[in-house]
Amino acid sequence: WYDKVEHVTLVDIDPAMTTLGTSFSLLASLNEHSYEDPRLELVHKDALVWLGGCKRSFDIVIIDFPDPSSFSVGKLYTTAFYRRLAACLSPEAVVAIQCTAPLTAPKSYWCVVKTLETAGLHVLPYRAGVPSFGEWGFVLAASSKLAPPTSLQLPESSRSKIRFLDDTTLQGMFQLPHDMRPPEVEPNRWDNQILVR
């Protein structure tokens, strides 16, 4: 972990999933036993409910939810969820969200982007090739306007550990080709989960 990290809160509804991070030796090795770090706080609650009672702010948020294949998961992609999230962000905070594939599921991908914007967040779409998934889409979101990053902001000691990303590749991630441009979409709302449908 980076020395500057003071605290990490991991929210997952299923304790069996987080237990794997310590009890399954291969995963514990891959995560370098990060679940044992005293800076980690594990929270086993529904993320939407937990955010509703959140009384602190975060500088970085990483969201990796399952695809919204049901209304119970789809609520985590609604304007209501993202508004609750926005209320828990520090002024300079950045959120990174996985958002499905912009090439093969463009309406779903851009629905997430539209929902974030409707919730009042500024967004910066990007993509990356993921070996197990193909071309995959992500979004950076923040309370204020974001500029695409132009270089990796990593200490030299960390740069040598990065195998697939350099400054040029990073810049290309934020350039979506014509076949990934946004179609007309509606935001995903609590009372109209268009994303699930």
VEXKEVEX-277930 format. One record per residue (C-alpha): x, y, z; chain. Coordinates in steps of 0.05 Angstrom, whole numbers, plus 5000, padded with zeros to 4 digits. Example, Ala and Ser with C-alpha at 12.3 -4.5 7.8 and 13.67 -1.06 7.14 Angstrom:
residues 2
   c1   c2   c3 cadena
 5246 4910 5156      A
 5273 4979 5143      A
This chain:
residues 197
   c1   c2   c3 cadena
 5000 5000 5000      A
 5021 5072 4992      A
 5050 5102 5055      A
 5005 5163 5048      A
 4942 5121 5053      A
 4913 5134 5123      A
 4850 5092 5120      A
 4814 5045 5073      A
 4741 5026 5081      A
 4718 4965 5041      A
 4642 4958 5036      A
 4616 4891 5013      A
 4548 4861 5029      A
 4575 4790 5031      A
 4625 4772 5086      A
 4641 4706 5051      A
 4672 4745 4994      A
 4718 4787 5038      A
 4736 4726 5080      A
 4765 4695 5017      A
 4816 4751 5016      A
 4848 4722 5079      A
 4827 4649 5082      A
 4843 4629 5011      A
 4919 4628 5009      A
 4926 4643 4935      A
 4883 4705 4941      A
 4918 4726 5005      A
 4984 4721 4968      A
 4958 4760 4908      A
 4931 4816 4951      A
 4997 4815 4991      A
 4957 4803 5055      A
 4926 4872 5050      A
 4865 4849 5090      A
 4911 4844 5151      A
 4933 4917 5145      A
 4909 4956 5207      A
 4887 5014 5162      A
 4832 4970 5131      A
 4761 4974 5157      A
 4714 4920 5131      A
 4640 4938 5128      A
 4590 4883 5112      A
 4528 4922 5091      A
 4489 4941 5030      A
 4528 4999 5000      A
 4466 5042 4987      A
 4442 5035 5059      A
 4512 5046 5087      A
 4521 5110 5046      A
 4456 5136 5074      A
 4486 5136 5144      A
 4556 5157 5124      A
 4583 5214 5167      A
 4653 5222 5137      A
 4684 5242 5072      A
 4729 5203 5025      A
 4785 5226 4979      A
 4784 5166 4932      A
 4727 5117 4919      A
 4733 5055 4875      A
 4668 5022 4856      A
 4667 4952 4826      A
 4596 4927 4831      A
 4568 4868 4793      A
 4532 4884 4729      A
 4461 4908 4743      A
 4423 4846 4722      A
 4369 4854 4775      A
 4333 4911 4809      A
 4368 4897 4875      A
 4436 4908 4842      A
 4409 4962 4795      A
 4395 5008 4854      A
 4470 5015 4862      A
 4472 5049 4794      A
 4416 5099 4806      A
 4417 5175 4814      A
 4396 5163 4887      A
 4459 5122 4899      A
 4506 5171 4865      A
 4475 5230 4902      A
 4489 5195 4968      A
 4559 5180 4944      A
 4570 5253 4924      A
 4551 5275 4995      A
 4608 5233 5023      A
 4663 5260 4978      A
 4716 5310 4999      A
 4721 5371 4954      A
 4780 5342 4914      A
 4755 5270 4914      A
 4756 5226 4852      A
 4712 5164 4841      A
 4731 5108 4794      A
 4674 5063 4770      A
 4672 5001 4726      A
 4614 5009 4678      A
 4611 4950 4630      A
 4634 4948 4558      A
 4624 5011 4516      A
 4633 4972 4451      A
 4587 4913 4462      A
 4538 4945 4512      A
 4539 5020 4493      A
 4470 5037 4520      A
 4487 5007 4588      A
 4555 5041 4591      A
 4529 5109 4572      A
 4468 5101 4617      A
 4517 5098 4676      A
 4552 5160 4651      A
 4486 5197 4642      A
 4463 5176 4711      A
 4526 5203 4743      A
 4518 5269 4707      A
 4444 5273 4727      A
 4466 5262 4799      A
 4509 5325 4793      A
 4577 5294 4783      A
 4628 5312 4729      A
 4650 5251 4690      A
 4709 5229 4648      A
 4695 5164 4609      A
 4753 5118 4593      A
 4766 5047 4571      A
 4818 4992 4579      A
 4831 4924 4549      A
 4818 4872 4603      A
 4843 4803 4583      A
 4784 4765 4614      A
 4731 4815 4591      A
 4756 4849 4528      A
 4748 4924 4517      A
 4719 4949 4583      A
 4691 5016 4603      A
 4703 5058 4665      A
 4687 5128 4689      A
 4723 5177 4733      A
 4674 5222 4770      A
 4683 5282 4815      A
 4646 5342 4844      A
 4687 5388 4801      A
 4709 5384 4728      A
 4764 5334 4713      A
 4818 5337 4660      A
 4844 5273 4629      A
 4909 5251 4662      A
 4971 5257 4618      A
 5021 5218 4659      A
 5023 5166 4714      A
 5029 5199 4781      A
 5070 5144 4813      A
 5134 5143 4853      A
 5193 5116 4812      A
 5196 5054 4857      A
 5124 5037 4836      A
 5133 5050 4761      A
 5177 4989 4753      A
 5121 4944 4779      A
 5072 4968 4725      A
 5075 4922 4665      A
 5018 4944 4619      A
 5010 5019 4630      A
 5054 5077 4611      A
 5040 5151 4598      A
 5022 5141 4525      A
 4975 5083 4540      A
 4943 5123 4596      A
 4927 5181 4549      A
 4897 5133 4498      A
 4849 5104 4549      A
 4812 5171 4551      A
 4804 5174 4475      A
 4742 5134 4457      A
 4738 5116 4383      A
 4678 5133 4340      A
 4645 5065 4350      A
 4642 5077 4425      A
 4609 5146 4422      A
 4547 5157 4465      A
 4478 5138 4439      A
 4415 5172 4466      A
 4402 5144 4536      A
 4362 5160 4598      A
 4390 5162 4669      A
 4378 5102 4714      A
 4331 5123 4770      A
 4305 5088 4831      A
 4234 5088 4804      A
 4254 5074 4732      A
 4313 5026 4728      A
 4322 5031 4654      A
 4392 5002 4661      A
 4365 4935 4687      A
 4314 4931 4631      A
